[in-house]
Amino acid sequence: MLDLKRQYAPLHEELLAAVDHVLKTQQFILGEPVAVFEREAAAQLGVAYALGCSSGTDALWLALAAAGIGPGDAVVTTPFSFFASASSILRAGATAILADIDPGTFNLGPVAVENVLNSPQAAAIKAILPVHLYGQCADWGGFRRLATEHNLKLVEDAAQAYGAEWQGVKAGGLGDTAAFSFYPTKNLSAAGDAGMVTTNSDELAERVKMLRQHGMRRRYYHDEIGWNARMDGFQGAILSVKLRYIAGWNEARRTAAARYAALFAEAGLAEAGPYPVHGVVLPHEAPGSKHVWHQYVIRTGRRDELRAFLAERKIGSEIYYPVPLHMQDALKELGYKVGDFPEAERAAREVLALPIFPEIREDEQQTVVAAVAEFLS
Ligand SMILES: Cc1ncc(COP(=O)(O)O)c(C=O)c1O
């Protein structure tokens, strides 16, 4: 599914030197290695502030808390994402309201969000938290319009979308604030847990810095209940090295995605969608969006059988995500039931992520497509 060792081999010397520098300077928590990374990441993403923290989950919580979201507030998000997209809202003390996805992109749908905003639930809603799922920005034109009309904050879950763009603006600079994850399988990855919050607001940035350090602006004087959510120096140093390569890696992913599209088309398997009939529906890049292909996710009717067939041939695949958030035991308190979000539920039954990473070879992709073709024939 993913071979991280292929990324490490050519970076070996550079990464060891970066780690050695941290050991020599003993800057283990925040400090210069993280500050350097923050400056470089902010410049690359075109935002005023990038603030390192301990994980993507903490980045989401920090972004929400810094934006002033708390008890009594509600935030609208998608039922089709990793758990943290919703749990971070609850951790911030707010309520999560879900709205269904667009079946073509799998991202939160502005029309579904608009319906929620015109419902009796609307009074408490303070923010929308779209997720740039699989590496493609959510429909930002739609969300920006809704945010303006209803005076809401926009918080991006950009965990899967480092380098993705919407109409030329990079993820991280679209909303009031954004959260990134550098979990080791992400496009830009740390050697452990790490995350980042971005914003163009001086006030929000100041609050993130305070909240990630137990609510301290001045050492041992606590203004608010924050948390320990700091990035460590090793992760900052490693991420700084990888920042030099991420644009090339994302381009390689785009090449690999185009190759899959060509191979599936040649094999006569590609269907128009959004729902599969006999073959597979391929993922596509929405107009105005630059996809960075964190995942290459097809839709197919006999998904579980296909996955077992690929596994027998030692071909990795994964299901992101098998259970929509409103059907998770831990989120029962949100009060939803099966059938409430039919697009998310259908996607959860049909999606299958195929191997994609910058170093994947053409012959490996041919093997994957040939195996899918054999299964469907
Ligand atoms: C969409 C999404 N949001 C949030 C997270 C949480 O990030 P982390 O695992 O770094 O806490 C992830 C990654 O796992 C994710 O994919």
The ligand as an SDF file (V2000), in Angstrom:
LIG
                    3D

 16 16  0  0  0  0  0  0  0  0999 V2000
   -8.8040   13.9680    7.9080 C   0  0  0  0  0  0  0  0  0  0  0  0
   -7.9550   13.8010    9.1250 C   0  0  0  0  0  0  0  0  0  0  0  0
   -8.1520   14.6060   10.1750 N   0  0  0  0  0  0  0  0  0  0  0  0
   -7.4010   14.5160   11.2900 C   0  0  0  0  0  0  0  0  0  0  0  0
   -6.4010   13.5750   11.4020 C   0  0  0  0  0  0  0  0  0  0  0  0
   -5.6630   13.4700   12.6880 C   0  0  0  0  0  0  0  0  0  0  0  0
   -4.2920   13.5950   12.5430 O   0  0  0  0  0  0  0  0  0  0  0  0
   -3.2740   12.8620   13.5620 P   0  0  0  0  0  0  0  0  0  0  0  0
   -3.3290   11.4020   13.2790 O   0  0  0  0  0  0  0  0  0  0  0  0
   -1.9580   13.4790   13.2340 O   0  0  0  0  0  0  0  0  0  0  0  0
   -3.7130   13.1890   14.9420 O   0  0  0  0  0  0  0  0  0  0  0  0
   -6.1380   12.7310   10.3130 C   0  0  0  0  0  0  0  0  0  0  0  0
   -5.0310   11.7460   10.3240 C   0  0  0  0  0  0  0  0  0  0  0  0
   -5.0030   10.7280   10.8560 O   0  0  0  0  0  0  0  0  0  0  0  0
   -6.9500   12.8220    9.1670 C   0  0  0  0  0  0  0  0  0  0  0  0
   -6.7600   12.0130    8.1190 O   0  0  0  0  0  0  0  0  0  0  0  0
  1  2  1  0
  2  3  1  0
  2 15  2  0
  3  4  2  0
  4  5  1  0
  5  6  1  0
  5 12  2  0
  6  7  1  0
  7  8  1  0
  8  9  2  0
  8 10  1  0
  8 11  1  0
 12 13  1  0
 12 15  1  0
 13 14  2  0
 15 16  1  0
M  END
$$$$
